[in-house]
């Protein structure tokens, strides 16, 4: 990806089919990378895509691809 895409934990959670808390735990464990700004976690689109390619299903990969495309537009 050429442009950085940043997703809120809720957006990442919906794409993965998990809770926001699960995304936060994976972020804290270093499984997902991103930034923290004023106490809010922002997940890197690249990191989320890498994560679902390694651990997810085809439908999750497609969901994350679609989400990143929508955020980018």
FITIKOL-144281 format. One record per residue (C-alpha): x, y, z; residue in three letters. Coordinates in pm, 1 decimal, always signed. Example, Ala and Ser with C-alpha at 12.3 -4.5 7.8 and 13.67 -1.06 7.14 Angstrom:
// FITIKOL-144281
(rec (+1230.0, -450.0, +780.0), "ALA")
(rec (+1367.0, -106.0, +714.0), "SER")
END
This chain:
// FITIKOL-144281
(rec (+0.0, +0.0, +0.0), "UNK")
(rec (+129.0, +341.9, -78.6), "UNK")
(rec (-94.1, +563.2, +137.9), "UNK")
(rec (-115.2, +502.6, +510.3), "UNK")
(rec (-460.7, +397.6, +621.6), "UNK")
(rec (-554.9, +419.6, +988.2), "UNK")
(rec (-856.2, +239.0, +1131.7), "UNK")
(rec (-1030.9, +279.1, +1463.5), "UNK")
(rec (-1055.5, -27.9, +1683.1), "UNK")
(rec (-1427.6, -56.3, +1610.2), "UNK")
(rec (-1370.3, -60.9, +1234.5), "UNK")
(rec (-1099.9, -325.8, +1269.9), "UNK")
(rec (-1321.9, -527.9, +1505.4), "UNK")
(rec (-1614.5, -531.7, +1261.2), "UNK")
(rec (-1385.3, -645.7, +978.9), "UNK")
(rec (-1246.1, -927.4, +1194.6), "UNK")
(rec (-1579.1, -1022.2, +1349.9), "UNK")
(rec (-1446.3, -971.2, +1703.2), "UNK")
(rec (-1497.9, -719.5, +1983.5), "UNK")
(rec (-1316.4, -387.5, +2012.4), "UNK")
(rec (-1156.6, -522.1, +2330.2), "UNK")
(rec (-1010.3, -816.3, +2135.5), "UNK")
(rec (-856.5, -575.2, +1883.6), "UNK")
(rec (-715.9, -368.6, +2171.0), "UNK")
(rec (-562.4, -678.9, +2330.5), "UNK")
(rec (-404.5, -781.4, +1999.6), "UNK")
(rec (-269.7, -427.6, +1960.7), "UNK")
(rec (-127.7, -431.6, +2315.1), "UNK")
(rec (+30.2, -773.9, +2248.3), "UNK")
(rec (+196.8, -643.8, +1931.5), "UNK")
(rec (-6.5, -866.8, +1696.8), "UNK")
(rec (-152.4, -552.4, +1536.8), "UNK")
(rec (+48.5, -234.0, +1498.1), "UNK")
(rec (-59.2, +124.8, +1487.5), "UNK")
(rec (-58.6, +439.4, +1695.9), "UNK")
(rec (-209.7, +564.8, +2015.3), "UNK")
(rec (-336.3, +921.0, +2008.7), "UNK")
(rec (-494.0, +1073.4, +2318.7), "UNK")
(rec (-563.9, +726.5, +2454.5), "UNK")
(rec (-728.7, +600.4, +2135.1), "UNK")
(rec (-573.9, +316.9, +1937.5), "UNK")
(rec (-546.8, +354.8, +1560.5), "UNK")
(rec (-471.2, +32.8, +1374.8), "UNK")
(rec (-254.6, +38.2, +1063.3), "UNK")
(rec (-442.0, -87.1, +756.8), "UNK")
(rec (-127.2, -270.4, +645.5), "UNK")
(rec (-100.3, -439.3, +983.8), "UNK")
(rec (-464.0, -548.3, +979.1), "UNK")
(rec (-431.1, -686.3, +627.1), "UNK")
(rec (-113.0, -874.6, +720.3), "UNK")
(rec (-288.1, -1015.2, +1026.4), "UNK")
(rec (-592.0, -1147.2, +835.9), "UNK")
(rec (-374.3, -1288.6, +559.1), "UNK")
(rec (-188.4, -1489.2, +825.0), "UNK")
(rec (-479.3, -1578.7, +1054.5), "UNK")
(rec (-807.7, -1503.3, +880.9), "UNK")
(rec (-1047.5, -1649.8, +632.8), "UNK")
(rec (-1095.5, -1547.1, +272.1), "UNK")
(rec (-1408.6, -1355.2, +366.6), "UNK")
(rec (-1217.8, -1163.6, +636.2), "UNK")
(rec (-944.6, -1078.7, +387.8), "UNK")
(rec (-1206.2, -949.9, +143.8), "UNK")
(rec (-1376.0, -751.3, +421.7), "UNK")
(rec (-1048.0, -585.4, +522.9), "UNK")
(rec (-962.7, -508.0, +158.4), "UNK")
(rec (-1305.5, -345.1, +113.7), "UNK")
(rec (-1273.4, -150.5, +437.9), "UNK")
(rec (-932.8, -14.3, +343.6), "UNK")
(rec (-1062.8, +87.4, +0.9), "UNK")
(rec (-1360.8, +269.9, +159.2), "UNK")
(rec (-1139.6, +451.8, +410.4), "UNK")
(rec (-898.2, +552.0, +136.8), "UNK")
(rec (-1175.6, +708.9, -74.9), "UNK")
END
